[in-house]
Amino acid sequence: MRRSFLLLSATAILLVSCSKKPITVSPLESGSILAPSGFVYALPRTLLNVDVQAVQRQVVAGPYAPYAQKYLGITSAPQQNTNVWHVERIVVSSTVESDPQMYFVVENSNVAMPDFERLMASKLVLFPFDDSNKEVSSEIALPKAGANYFADMSVEPFIVEEKATYYSNVAKDSGFVRVPVHKEIIVEKSLEDKARQAADFIFSLRKKRVEFLTVDFDHTLDGVGLKAALAEIDRLEKAYLELFLGKEFVRVHHSSFEYVPTGEEESAILFRFSQQKGVVAASDLSGSPFMIEVKPQSPSISLELPLGEGKKGDVESQYLFYRIPNYVWVKIGDGRNEMFTGRFKVFQANKPVRFLPKGASKK
């Protein structure tokens, strides 16, 4: 579709070149009627695309965490669930698009316009078209709240039989005699007993691994079999250690923002960030602001002729306008840490510049 539009526009330029009337250039206004011999062009502007990569780390404390130090000697086991976000990185890229506030109508030209074609080839002027910038979002889903994160890993039952003695009064002769009665009852092990049992199994796994790796130890495993046995020991040890150290889940989320610089030195809130929610909108006061700062590297080029000053038919109305970029520095940070610094070419950092096409009327 764009190729067809450019073909029609090129045809319009050719038709304009065959006209006998002088060229006229004017800003496109609402309700403007374009003559068959005219065409519309636009000045370019730069759009900044910001991709924010945030990482969520959720830790679910293990059921035996309170006994990690007592039975395993580990002092850093998380004792409670945590959910923390942090900004991993920020990537900024730029896109050139037509400036919707800088459309011009060119009508009635009796000369060829090679200068205009060269400007188009250099992307200093554009035919109007839309650039679509798609948001990028990918994430790894976390388990649902309330899920059972830890399987029962014990190699022994969590219930035990205990013997209990009760006394019963039994009538005998002329009185009652206390007679002991023995019963077996089923009792569930305490959480500490379960933790000690899991810790004992971890040490037994480590002992078995050392035995497999010891040359003098007599076993029948070799080659692939030994490798598989060691891998299974490692898997079981990791699963049992999670009962003490907990599980960690990581979620990566990309948030995309678009920012159109004005071309002047400026700063604005691009988004806000919360350690509990992650990246939130700039209007969400629950997060801390991340600012974007734009600063031109050099002064902008002055405009020789204000837009719309010339009258139709005058030489001033024959000037074509184009826009050349200026370099700007872009910084993004939260006030304490600077997450991104880069230099970009921004078209709107320079004011439009005029030129008189070769062969235009000088009267």
C-alpha angles and dihedrals in degrees: 000000000000090000090054090049092051090048091053090046091050089050088051090053090051091050090049090053090057095054121103096212123093119262119263125194124192138159114267110250132189110278094019115155114219116218118226089250094054139079139193127236134176138213116242126247131189123241120197116218113202121195115192117196112201125182125209118202116193119186121194111199116234120247091240096045094116089061099043093102095041098052104021104025092237113143100177100064111133110248098196141027117273134190115190132167127199135176108251100185145333123222122192126193132170135231128195115220138160115278108238090207094053107061119140133193118219116196140171109011124174094186137066114257109218090149091060091048091053090051090052092049088053091049091238088126127026140197109241113270137143124251114204116210110194121208116241116220128165130155145165111237119235123225115269119269113267094025120146101252097177127058122210102268102176120124090205130058118270090223126068136190116241128188116234128188122215128181123225128190110235122190112239127171106316099343149030125272125200108236122190116236119198120211135174115224131185115238129183115234118248121250090254092052090052091049092050091049091051091048091051090053091051090055091046089054091050091049091051091050091053089049091053090050095047113097095213094052112104113230136140098227120107139158113347093007093055091047091052092048093051091048091052091049090052091049093050093046091052092049092050093045089055088064086066103028099037131222129288124210122192126202124188117201129183120206120190126207133180122213127184111202117219091217093245128097104281147149132203142166106267096182141326129244131212124188088217099042104023120216112009135174121284089248094056105099093193089083135062115253124254109205129209115209124194122190125174113234093218137011116282122254112263120244112244096199126025113237114268096012096119122081123230111269093021121109088247090064090057095065116112119214128220136167131227121196129248126206118251133183116233121199129180125188147128096249093265103050127035107220099179139019124174145145122237140178108244118187096199090056085081126055119240115279124212131219134178111234116238110268096020118144115275095195 
